[in-house]
Amino acid sequence: MSQSFFDIRGKDALYAVPPNIDPVAWDDYISNQHSAEQFNKTPSAPLQIDFELNGSCNMACPFCIHGSGDGRVHANLDFETYAKLIDEAAKIGTKSIKLNYINEPLLRSDLEKAISYAKAQGILNVYFVTNGSLLFPKRRKSLLASGVTKIFVSIDAATTETYNKQRRNGAFETIVANVKALVEERNALGQKFPVVRVSFLKNQLNINEADQFYEYWKDIVDVVTFQTMNEVPGRQTGLTLQNDKEPLPCSFPNKQLVVDSEGDILPCCKLYGKNLALGNISSMTLEEAWSSDKMVALRDAHSSGTWQHNAVCRKCLLNQ
């Protein structure tokens, strides 16, 4: 298997029109996303905003800051503040919301409420990434009724032994069963949504299981994704692979923003994002962040190919 940075199997499912969504509006959103990724056009507002409703996680993986003992603040973004931000996002033209950043979103008991609120304000695409450990029966039922567009589950192993080496505090068999049950229960309702994706972060511990992982999941879920791991900021895990990709500019500043659990607005979805903070929601609107001098400069650096002059971008997962 190739060690390219990002490999998506079943990509078409990610672009399928969700229920109760105008197909023209959806196609326009997908077209604008592709245009922004190619730097053909900068949208007037972020096409997607990632909201970290809680700064906590129930696992302690060695390749994540939650497993590195960095003392990260486990703040929470209250629902009232989130709702006001969704109102603004919808008003300025944002079409997609991801309900996590560097956290486990299912630790929020009101996640379904957050999903439904965004959908009610006209957001087309609402999804999240989870470790899958909390996808128990009652939660699966409420999620399937929430209107969530996609659920992405990070698993990273094909066997219990390998899983336990890298996903601390998780239970491999339980998570596999949770994901399979989610798909089965969705299908039993006659639904094609949410789209269910499993992902595999390739590293020194699991690379020999990549093909086995794909063969197991390919006929169960809608999408299987492989990604190549790079180091956690400030520490060396020794788990990374030699990557054969060419350094490329990052399109994230041309299409998205992140609001973390402390209210900081970030131009980057990776672990280094905090070092590039644009401001805080206490004193800056989403629209102001999108058009700020910092954001414009970062966007210009990537579109012009001069991003390597930015020390943070040089360290990023995409550009090592």
N, C-alpha and C positions, 0 to 999 in steps of 0.2 A: 504494500500500500504506500502511496506517495506520502511524503511528509510535508506537503504544502500546508500553509497556515490554516486555511479554512476550506472545508470540503462538505458540501450539503447534498445529501441524497434524498430525493423526493421534494425538491424545491418548489414544484408547481403548487403543492398544497398550501404553501405560505402565501400565494398570491390569489387563491380562490376567493370569490366574493362572499363575505359572511352573510348570514340571514338578516333580513330587514334593513339592508344597506342598499342604497341606490347604486347600481352597477356603474353608472357613469361617474359618480363621485368617487367610487373606489378605484376605477381605472385611472382617474385623474390623479389621485393620491399616489398610486404605484408609479405612474409616469413621472410625476414630480420628484419622487424618491430616487428613481433611476437617474434623472437629470441632475439632481443634486450630488449624487455619488460620483458622477463623471465630471463634476464642476462645470457643467454646461450652463447652469443657472443657479443663483442663490435665492431661495424662497424668501418672501417678505417676513415670514415667521418660521419658527422651528417646526418641521414636519412632525417630529416626535419629541416628547419630553419624558424622561425617566424619573419617576418619583420613588425615593427611598422612604417609605412610611415608617420604618423602624431600622435602627442601626445595628440590630442584633442578629445572631445566627445560632442555631442549636447544634452546629458541628464546628470542628476545629481542624480544618484541612491544612496540611503543611504548606500548600501552595497559595494560601489565602491569608489576608491580614488577620482574620479571626483565629487563625492557628499560629500566628507569629508572636503573640503577646505584645502587640504594639500599643496597648492601652487605648484603643479607639473608643470614643464616647458612644454609648449605646442610647442615643437620643431617639425621640419619637416625634413625628410630624402629626399634630393633632388633626382630626377629621375636618374641623371647621376651616383651618388654614388650607388644607388640601383642597377642599371644595371651592374656596375662593380662587385658588390657583388654577383649578380646572375651568372655572368660569372665565378667567382671563385667557387661558389657553384656547378655549373654544372660540372666544371672541376674536382673537387675532389670527385664527385659522389653523391651529394645530390639529392634526388628524389622527395621531397615534399616541398612545400612552403605554409605557412599560412600568409596571408597579414593583420595581426593585432596582437596586444598584449593587451594593456589596452587602447583601443581607439575605435572610430567609423570609420572604413575604408572608408565608402561611403562619408565622408567629403573630400576625395581626388578626385578631378575631373579627375585625370589621373590613377585611379585604374585599369580601363580596359586595359590601355596601359601597366601597370605593370604586369597584368595577362598574356597578350599576349606575352610580352617579355620573361617571364619565360618559357612559353610553347614553344616558338620558340627556346629556348636554350636546350630543351630536358627534362625539368622538367616534371615529370609524373603527379603529383597531385598538383593543385593550388586551394586554397580555402580561405575563410574568414568567420569570425563571425560578425554579424551586429545586431543592435537593430531593423532593418527593417523600420525605420521611413522615410528613404530616397529612398525606393524602388518604386519610381514613374514610370509612363509608359515609359518615354524616357530612364530612367536608366535601367529598366528591359530589354528593347530591346537591349541596348548596352552590358549588362552583358551576355545575352543569346548568343550574337555573339562573346564574348571574348574568349571562350574556358575554362572558369572557371569550375572546376570539381565539387565543392560543395559550397553551400551557407547555412550557419547555422544562424538561427535567434533566438535570446534570447527574450522570451516573458514573462514567469514566472507568468502568471495569466490566469484565465478562464473568468473573469468578469472585466468590466471597473473599478468598485470600488476598487477591489484589485490591479489592475494594477496601478492605480493612486497613491496608497499608497507607491509603491516601484519603479516605473519607472517615475521619475519626468521629465517633459517636453516632455513626449511622448503622443500619442493619440492611445488608444487601438484599436478602430474600424478601424482607418486608417491602422494600422500595420497589423491587421488580413486581411483586404482587400488586402493590398499589397502582402502578402505572398500567398494568394489564387490566385491572378491574376498572380503572377510569375509562379506558377505551371501550371495554365491553359494555359498561353501563351507558356510555354515550351512544354507542351503536344500537343498544336495545331501545333507546328513545327515538330511534330513527333520525338521529342528528349526525352531521358531518363536522360540527364545531362543538367545542374548541378543537382546533388542530393540535395534535399531540406530537411533540418532538422529544427525542432523547439525544443527549450529547455525550461526547467522549473527548476528554482533554488529554491528548497524547503526551506522554512523558516517559522517563526511563523505567518506571514501574509497570506500565501497562501496554507499551507499544506492541508487544507480542500477542496481545489479545484483541487488537483492533478489528481484524477480519472476523474473529469469533463473535465480537460484539455486533457487528453489522449483520451477520448471518442470523443471529438470534432475533434481532429487533425488526428487520426489514419488512416482515409480513405482519407485524403486530401494530406498530405505530405509523404515523403518516410521514414523518421526516426523521432521518438520522444524520447527525452532524458530527464532524471531526474537526478538532482545532488543535493547533500545536502550542504547547505551553512555553511561556517565558518566565523569568524570575520575578519573585515578589519584590517590590521596592524595599531597598535597605537590607536585604538578606539574600543569601545564596542557599537554595534548597538542594542543589545537585541533581535535580530531576529533569532538567531541560534537555531537549533534543537539538542536535545540529539542524538548523533550518536552511533549506535550499532556496528560499524565496528571495527575490530582489526587494530592497527597501522601497516602499511605496508611500505616497502621501496619504493622509487619513481624511476621509470625507466627513467624519463626524461633525466637525465645526460648521460644515455647510448644510447640515440637516437637523441637528438635534441639540438638546440641552439636558442636563441632569440637575435635579434638586435633591440634595441629600437630606438625611434625617435631622441635621442641624440647621437646615434652611439655606445652606450655601448653594449657589448656582454655579455649575461646573460646565466647561465646554468639552468634557472628555468622559467617556464611559468606563475607562480603565482605572486601575488602582492608583495611577498617578494623578487623577483628576483633581484631587484636593489642592495640589500644588499650582493649579492653574485657575483657581476660583475667580469668578468675575465679580462677585458681590454676594449679598445675602438678601433673602426675600423680605427682611425687615426694613430694607432701605432701597430696594431695587425691584422693578417689575420684570416680568419675563420678557416683555417687549424691549425694555431698556437693556437687559442683558444681551439679547440677541443682536442689537445694533451697537453695543458698546465698543469703544476703541480696542479693548483687549480682544474681543471676539472677532472683530473685523481684521485685526492684525494677524491673529492665528489662522483665520480662514484664508487670508491672502498668502500667508507663508506656505500653506499646503497646496493651494491652487497654483502657485508660481513655482513650486518645487524647492523652496528655500527653507522648508521646515526643519532641516538638520541643524540650523542655527539656534533652534530652541532646545535647550538642554533637557527639558522634560520630555519633549517629543522624541528625542533621540533614545531615551531610555524605555519608551513605551513598548508594550507587547507587540505592536504592529511593526515596529521599526528597529528591532535589535538584529 
